[in-house]
Amino acid sequence: MQAGKLFPRNTLQKGQTMKEQLYTIPLNDAVNANDECPFCFIERSVEQDLLDFCLGSGSSYMEADIREMTDNSGFCRDHFKKMFDYGNTLGNAWILKTHYQKVINEMKNEFARFKPSKTTFRDKFRKGTESSNPIGMWVQKKDASCYICDHFKDTYERYMDTFFYLWKQDEEFRRKVREGRGFCLHHFGDLCEAADSRLSNSEREEFYHIALPLMEHNMERLAEDVAWMVEKFDYRNKDADWKNSRDAIQRGMQKLKGGYPADGPYKMNK
């Protein structure tokens, strides 16, 4: 991917690696945004960058090497929907045209090799979570592959690395996290798992000493905002201050599962 808003081209500081320099700026921006979760902020920005890369004015969909990668990976259902909403009809058509060619070729090969297996009476009552049918397994593999998801996973890991690099090296960053709104539960779970491999025992103890109370406080804050919204529907509170509850629904949903429920479709900038 070319350098963009998440991959700024700034001069390296003394002692700073290229990887650190590329990811510290947007992560600091995410923390400075005072969002309910800086990793939700990062996730949305990276996804929008990837949509711009695939379908934006740079016309990467016209480049054979890029389309070869999108043909191989395909896209998940959610990202096909977001690509449709993005609005580039020609770009989507080009991507689908060559992707269909690859999928049909693979499908023909799968069909040519396929032989229905014989099942026993016991097999008919077996409830397995994984398919043993070769065609079913091939389809599952296609469903699990997505160009945008795969690129995001790699980028996400780098932001996890960068978070703990800044956590250990930058006291101002630690202060902003400590005084911020915490994280959504989804990304907080990832953060805790990442802490086990990126922090020493003493560093991990200190991290949890700060992070766990931070999450408790901010989960309770969201619960109070939602509860007050309920109270505002009582006629006795119709003239009372809304406090921080006007957008409590979308923030409350984000805090539990991540993402931005109130966001509309991300559109192509024509």
N, C-alpha and C positions, 0 to 999 in steps of 0.2 A: 504494500500500500504506500502511496505517496504521502509525503509530509502534509499534514492538515492541521486542523485546530487541536487535535489530540496528540499530534506529533510535531511540536514546534521546533524550528531550527534556530536554536540559541547557542551562543558560545559556551563551551564547557567551562565550568569553574574548576579551580585547582583541586586535584584529587578526586574529581567526579567522573564516573564512567559515562559513556554515551547512553547506555541503557538507563542509568539513573536520571540523567539529564532529560531524556525523552519523556519520562513518565512522572517526574516530580511536579512539573508545572501544572498539568491538568488535575493531578490529585490534590494539590494545594488549592486549585480553583474549586474543586468539588467540596472540599472542607470549608472553604471560605463562603460557599453558597448558602451555608446554614440550612441545608436540606434535611429532611427526615433521615436520609441515608446517603452518604457520599458515594457509595458504590452503586446505588440506583442512578445517581446523577452521572457517574462514569458509564454505566451500562447503556443508558439512553444515548449519550453522546457518541459512544463507540458504534452503537448500532446505526445511528443516523449517518455517521461517517462512512460506514460500510455500504449503506444504501446509496449514498452519494457516489461512492466509488464504483459500485456495480451499475448504476443507472443514471448517474448525473451527467453534467455537461462535459465531463472529461471523456465520455464515450468509450469507457474501457470495454464495454460489451462488444465493440467492434474489433477488438484485438483478439486474434486467434488464441494466443497463449492464455489470456484471461478466461476466455470462453471454454478452453480446454479444462481449466480448473473448475469452473462452475458446472461444466458437463459431468465431470467426475464426481463432484460432491453433491450436486443438486441443491435443493432448498427444502426446508421443513414447511409444514402447512402454515405455521404462523408467519414465516418470512415470505412465503408466496403471497399471502394476504397483504402484508406490508408493502411488498413490491408492487402489487396491483394498486394499492392506495397511493403509492408514490406518484404514479401517473405517467410514466414514460412508456407509451404503447409500443413504439418501435424497439426500444431497448429490451422490454420484456419479450417481444416477439422473437428477436434475435437469440436471446438466451434460451427460450423454449424450443426454437427451431433445431438447434444443434443438440440440445439436451435430449429431445425426443429421439433424434437419430441414435444417440448412444444408448438410451434406455431400451429402444426397440431391438437394437443389435444384441444387447445383453439378454433381453427377454427371449429372443429366438434361440440363443445358445442354451439358456436354462430349459426352455421347452423341449429342445432337441435331446437333452440329456435326461429329461424327466421320465420316470417310470413309477406309476402309482404303487405304493407299498401295500402289502397284504396286512390287514389288521385282524387281530384276534377279538373274540367276544370281550375279553377283559380290557383291551385297548379302547373300546368304545365308551367305557365308563371312566377312563383315566383323565384326570383334569390336570394337565401340565401348563405351566406358565410360559414355557418356551416351545416354539414350534419345532417339530422334527421333519416337517414337510419341506423339501428343498425349495419349492417355489415360495412357500410362506417365509422361509428363512431369508431368501433373497429379497423379498419385499420388505421384511423387517429391517434388513441392512440398509436398503434404500431410504426407508423412513427415518432411520437414525442418523443419516448423513445430511449435513447442511453447510454450504459454503460460509454463510454468515455466522452461524453458531460456532463452527470450528474455529474461525478466525477470532471470534470474541473470546472463546475459551483460552486461547493462547495469550491474548492481550490481557485478559482478566488475571491470569497467573502472574503476569509481569506487574500489574498494579498491586497485587497482594505482596509481591517482593518489595515493591517500592514503598508501600505503606509501612512495612516493618523496618525498612532502611531509614525512613524519615522518623519513625517512632523512636529508634535508637539514637539517631544522629541530631535531630532537630527539636530542641526544647519548645520552640514556638509552635511547631506542628503538634506536639503532644498537648500543649496548653489548649489549642483550638479544638482538638478532639475531645479533651476532657471537659471543656465548657460548651460543647456542641449538643446536638440532639440525638446523638448515638447513631444506631444503624437499624435497618429493618431486620427482622428475625432471620430471614433467608440469608442475607449477606453476613449477619453476625455469626451464624453457624459456620460459614466458610472461613470467616476471620479466625474463629477459635481453632478450627482444624489447622489452618495455616500457621498459627502461633506455635503449635507443637513442633513444627519442623524448622521454624525460622528464628526462634528465641531460645536462649539458654534457660536453664531451670530458674535461675534468679530473675531473669528478665521476664519470663512467663508469669511468675508469681506476682511481679509488680504490675504487669499488663492486666491480669485478671483482677487485681486489687482495685484498679481504676475502671476497667471495662464493665464488670458485672454490676456494680452500683449505678454506673451510667445508664446501662440498659434498663435496670429496674425503675430508675427515676423517670426515664423518658417513656417507657411503656405505661407507667401510671399517669404521666402527663396526658398521653393520648386517650387513655381510658376516661380521664376527667373531662377532656374536651368533648368526647362522644356523649358522655353522660349528661353534660350540660346542654348539648343539642337536643337531647330527648326532653329535658326539662323545659326548654324554650317552646316546645309545642303545647305545654300547659298554658291555658289562657291566663293564669295568674302571673305568668312570667313574660307576657307578650311585650311589655315595655322594658323589660330588663336588658342589660347589656349582653350582647352575644359572646363577649369575651373572645376566646380563641377558637370558637366552635363553628364558624361559618363554613370552613372547608374541612371539618373534622372527619367526614365520611371518607374522602379520598386519601387523606393523610393516615387515617386509621387503617384503611385497607393496605396502604403501602407499608405501614410499619409491620404488619403481620406477614405479608407475602412478597413485598418488593414491587417495583414498577410504579407507574403513574396512571391509576385508573381514570383520571379526568382528562388525560391527553387525547387530543384528536389525532387523526392520521398524519404522519409526516409526509409532506408533499414535496415534489420536485420544484426547485427554485428556477423558474423559467426566465 
